[in-house]
Amino acid sequence: MRSDAHILLIDPAHFDVRYAINPWMQPVHWARERDVYMARARAGFDALYAALVSIGCRVSVMPGAPGLPDMVFPANAGIVLDGRVLVARFRHPERQGEEAAFEALFCRLQAQGVVNSVTMLPVGCYQEGAGDCIWDAHRGLFWAGWGPRSSRMAIDHIEAHFGHTVVPLELVTAQSYHLDVCFCPLAGGDLLYYPPALSAASRARVEALVAPAQRIEATAQDLAHFNVNAVNVGRDIVMSRCTDRLRATLTARGYRVHEVDLAPFMLSGGGAFCMTLRLDRRVDAAQPAACALA
């Protein structure tokens, strides 16, 4: 089984939980059993890699950098569409060192012919990559979160750079600090999301664009398990350990759920989607009549 999905992972050798910049991060808890969690993190990373390969993905693993423990979450590195990369600008100083590191990484990928161009956002225009700007292949548009991390002004830059519609969604809870924590477009137009994370106006935008039959509402438990932070390739969904209710719902809709133990990464506020970045997104794949891949 092969797909066109080309996914970037960052090796977790430098992963750690040293600070708290979102409500999920638990550096004190982590420090008590750091060696155990580091070993489990490596095992979880290897299991994620294996799950992605098993569903037909091409997976590229690149090194992180010392002192940048959250580089293991490359969804925040930038937005990639049609081979064009818009590199992230991070709000918190703890992650701002990743900007130059990811720019260099993308330039290496450009030299290898994986991407075509690499562009930096203006300084001070906070936008944290695909974690806050998710391509919806079925609808041919971006959903862009703003509020806790990414700025509202970044949405205009994204729209101008890529030339495609960007639907702004205001995030109103600290737990959903990035859109990918609470929002996951699926193949064929389905949407797995947690409505309470969005403002009333943003929920209305979603409801105007996504039919009721296509909306799958996650629970607070699903959110806490990082089940919405999932990787979808065709009918396959890779996620952290899934709640029984959500697994049954997705299975009934024809999806195959692949569960991976990502608990150590959840202590830093990340799940499967956070740990990946799609490098192959193409606008010409956004055809509702051919939605086997999303």
Order of alpha helices (4+ residues) and beta strands (2+ residues): beta-alpha-alpha-beta-beta-beta-alpha-beta-beta-beta-alpha-beta-beta-beta-alpha-beta-alpha-beta-beta-alpha-beta-alpha-beta
